[in-house]
């Protein structure tokens, strides 16, 4: 008779632009703690909705675990996308291929790193932006 392996915790990392989120997933009641604050206490509604979007797709299976997230760098939206990527990666490890298929079908960035970055500004006119040049007149 085989004993079922009990899950202690899973550590995952999610990245978006300059933001890096590290998530520890443990068996629990569905609490999401971000930098020692509960997700429901966050004032920014867009931030909350971005993080909860993949969880709504999965159903109620995610409520079996507690999520302790540490996020640094980047802006608000970059951090939200890094958090949801790290949570999704952990849930795929725990819940399997069915969840992975659902998430990738809806939005591939839930699981896959996005390498796009902003282009650096060019030297002579760095305040103009990366590609703007002086306007030329024909006459």
C-alpha positions in Angstrom: 0.0 0.0 0.0 1.5 3.3 -1.1 1.3 6.4 1.0 0.2 9.6 -0.6 3.0 12.1 -0.7 2.0 15.1 1.3 2.8 18.5 -0.2 4.8 20.7 2.1 5.3 23.7 -0.1 6.2 24.7 -3.7 8.4 27.7 -4.6 7.9 29.4 -8.0 9.2 32.5 -9.7 7.3 34.8 -12.2 8.8 37.7 -14.1 7.5 40.6 -16.2 9.6 43.5 -17.4 11.6 44.5 -14.3 9.3 42.9 -11.7 10.1 39.6 -10.1 7.6 37.6 -7.9 8.6 34.7 -5.7 5.7 32.6 -4.5 5.5 29.9 -1.8 2.4 27.7 -2.2 1.3 25.6 0.8 -1.9 23.7 1.6 -4.4 26.0 3.2 -7.7 27.9 2.6 -7.0 30.1 -0.4 -5.4 33.2 1.2 -3.2 35.3 -1.1 -0.6 37.3 0.9 1.5 39.8 -1.1 4.5 41.4 0.6 2.8 40.7 4.0 -0.5 42.2 3.0 -3.7 40.4 2.1 -4.7 40.7 -1.6 -8.2 41.9 -0.6 -6.7 44.9 1.3 -5.1 46.2 -1.9 -6.8 49.5 -3.0 -6.0 49.1 -6.7 -8.8 47.1 -8.2 -7.0 46.5 -11.5 -4.2 44.9 -9.6 -6.6 42.6 -7.8 -8.5 41.6 -11.0 -5.2 40.9 -12.9 -4.1 38.5 -10.2 -7.5 36.8 -9.8 -8.1 36.4 -13.6 -6.4 33.0 -14.0 -7.8 31.7 -10.7 -11.3 32.3 -12.0 -10.5 30.2 -15.0 -9.3 27.3 -12.9 -12.4 27.1 -10.7 -12.3 26.3 -7.0 -9.3 24.0 -7.0 -6.9 26.9 -6.2 -8.7 27.5 -2.8 -7.0 24.4 -1.4 -3.7 26.3 -1.1 -2.3 29.5 0.6 -0.1 31.8 -1.5 2.7 33.8 0.1 4.1 36.2 -2.5 7.2 38.4 -2.4 7.4 40.9 -5.3 10.1 43.5 -6.1 10.9 45.9 -8.9 8.9 47.2 -11.8 5.6 49.0 -11.8 2.1 48.1 -10.5 1.0 46.2 -13.6 4.3 44.5 -14.2 4.2 43.3 -10.6 0.6 42.0 -11.0 1.6 40.1 -14.1 4.7 38.6 -12.4 2.5 37.5 -9.4 -0.1 35.8 -11.5 2.6 34.1 -13.6 4.3 32.7 -10.4 0.9 31.5 -9.0 -0.1 29.8 -12.3 3.3 28.0 -12.6 2.8 26.6 -9.1 -0.8 25.6 -9.7 0.3 23.7 -12.9 2.8 21.8 -10.8 0.2 20.9 -8.3 -2.9 20.4 -10.4 -1.5 19.0 -13.6 -1.9 19.2 -17.4 -5.6 20.0 -17.5 -5.0 23.3 -15.8 -2.0 24.0 -18.0 -4.0 23.4 -21.1 -6.8 25.8 -19.9 -4.4 28.6 -19.0 -2.3 28.4 -22.2 -5.5 28.3 -24.3 -6.7 31.5 -22.6 -3.5 33.5 -22.3 0.0 32.1 -22.9 1.7 34.7 -20.7 0.2 33.1 -17.6 3.0 30.5 -17.9 5.5 31.7 -20.4 8.1 34.5 -19.8 7.7 37.6 -22.1 11.2 38.8 -23.2 10.1 42.2 -24.7 11.8 45.2 -23.2 11.7 49.0 -23.9 14.3 50.2 -26.4 17.0 52.4 -24.9 17.1 56.1 -25.8 19.8 57.1 -28.3 22.7 59.3 -27.3 22.5 62.8 -28.9 18.9 63.4 -28.0 18.2 61.0 -25.2 15.2 63.0 -23.9 13.5 62.6 -27.3 13.1 58.9 -27.2 14.7 55.9 -28.9 13.7 56.6 -32.6 12.7 60.3 -33.0 14.8 62.4 -35.2 14.7 66.1 -36.2 11.9 66.8 -38.7 13.2 67.7 -42.2 11.6 70.2 -44.5 11.4 69.7 -48.3 11.6 73.3 -49.2 
